[in-house]
Amino acid sequence: MKLIIQIPCLNEAESLPKTLEALPMRVNGIDVIETLIINDGSTDTTIEVAKQHGVNHIISFTKKKGLARAFGAGLDACLKADADIIVNTDADGQYKGEDIPRLIKPILEGKADIVVGNRDIENVRQFSWIKKRLQRIGSAIVRHLANSTVSDTTTGFRAYNREAALKLNIISDYTYTLESIIQAENKDLAIANITISTNEVKRKSRLFKSIPEYIKRSIVTIIRIYSMFNPFRVFTTIGMTTSAVGFFIGCRFVFYYLTESGGGKIQSLILAAVLLIIGFQILIVGLLADLISANRRLIEDALLRIKKIELGSK
């Protein structure tokens, strides 16, 4: 049984040594433990530091491509290196290496395909009050949309078995955390949770420059991924709502037309007609999107088979 611990890095030469030193050397049930660094266009000595500390695999981008791309490239590289279990952690030392045995335990026991290390958000000192509230709200939205039990959907401390890593196809350019949860639930992958403690990280996040930017990009990611897997529900809801508003406005016009002269209400008739037409068009788009979604699932099934053939999966 082979475990590979992957660490996305962007200018982490200072923090990487401590993170690597904290990783476990032995884990019960694991025969081989290796490390993999995804260098996301670092301009410091991250690669040299990784080599000095005996990192087994290094993937390096010539320019910054973002956390999601780095994560996806890491999964692919780990699969090619014959990993049975993949653990993703951060280079800043936020997550504790001593929690890795607990993180992979449900996978070793055959109880989960993915295990998420949930932070105790309320007790993370470095998080401001508003960040804690946003984390709670965002996680609640994802849980509701994906029918998930994950309480911390933005944590980067996760473990994947080989099957889960093969099935995930990250398309976001921003972050993989929200997308992978929604994908996993829609692909019937079993997700387990453990609660972890964290180390304090003093430097600011490099994923986003401000909270408004983070909120905007997270909302776009959630809507995009949820719509990709549930297009009929999304477009039907929008189309039916638009049509209902048009119908009620039309009823209002008919009421005034029958009880009064109908004069001065022609604007209501025009608005009702426009909304009904738009609502119908949205419903048609929903049907087409659902057909495209079905085709995408077939393509992903074919891609999974190709990956297994290419990698000679166990």
Secondary structure, DSSP 8 states (H G I E B T S, - for coil): -EEEEEEEESS-TTTHHHHHHTS-S--TT-SEEEEEEEEES-SSSHHHHHHHTT-SEEEEESS---HHHHHHHHHHHHHHTT-SEEEE--TTS-B-GGGHHHHHHHHHTTS-SEEEEEE-GGG-TTS-HHHHHHHHHHHHHHHHHHT---S-TT---EEEEHHHHHH-----SS-SHHHHHHHHHHTT--EEEEEE-B----S--SS-SSHHHHHHHHHHHHHHHHHHH-HHHHHHHHHHHHHHHHHHHHHHHHHHHHHS--TT-HHHHHHHHHHHHHHHHHHHHHHHHHHHHHHHHHHHHHHHHHHHHHHT--
